[in-house]
Every structure is written in C-alpha cells, then in structure tokens.
C-alpha cells in the first residue's frame, strides 16, 4: 500500500465536514480495505434514556469507511460516491465505547466496487452492525491514454 493512497484516504475523511464533526479517525488502510474509528460522543446519542448512539452516526461511519476502502483499491482513482448501502443493525452500541468500522472491497468492476463492512465496539465477537454497499469510482489511469 503506497503512502500516497493512505494520504488520499486520510484527506478524504478529513475533507468531509460530517466525518470531522463525528470525530472519525482513520486507523488503517490497505489495498481495498479500511478501518475507521468514531469515539463515543453524547451529542450523537439517539435515545437519552439509554445513552445509545443514533443509528445515523453508525451509518455515516460505515459509509465513510466503505468509501475509504474503495479509494484505497489499486483500480480506483481518488473519488467515490455511494450508489447503494444496506445496513443491518445487530444490537445497540454500548454507551461510552468507541465504534470501529472495518470495510473491504470484495468485487470490483470497471467503475463499481462492492464492499462489505462491519461496525464493532469493545465486544469484538458481536457486531453492532454489518453492511454491504456499492460505490462508483473513476478507474485508475493505466498510462498511454489521452488526458
């Protein structure tokens, strides 16, 4: 994995105001994979009586992680957009715990990457949520073509 792709993925996350507001941090990126964390923040609680984070915050984390995985894939240039994202919520995230999303590309066509992701808190055995998505991207330049 090149340092350039890591930097591109990091800049991608930092450039999205919503990602910055949610406090997302890039933990790792590989060729078609990414891991991003989001610390617990009371501003994003969906149910004040339980302290459980809103599902929209978890969704945004998984979407951003999927996009970062696509951007790190060798066949993709910088830039991606979500075509489709399905999230299955397995259980509430434990209040006070950081959530980590892990995403990887499992199939890539000429301009669409298919991604699987999971969101975990400290209980790594029981996912908070799982997701599958499709992301569009511009193919990497292979050289010799017109600009």
Buried (B, 14 or more C-beta within 10 A) or exposed (E): BEEEBBEBBBEBBEEBEEBEEBBBBBEBBBBBBBBBBBEBEEEBBBEEEEBBBBBEBBBBBBBBBBBBBBBBBEBBEBEBEBEEBEBEBEEBBBBEBBBBBBBBBEEBEEEBBBBBBBBBBEEEEEBBBBBBBBBBBEEEEEEEEEE
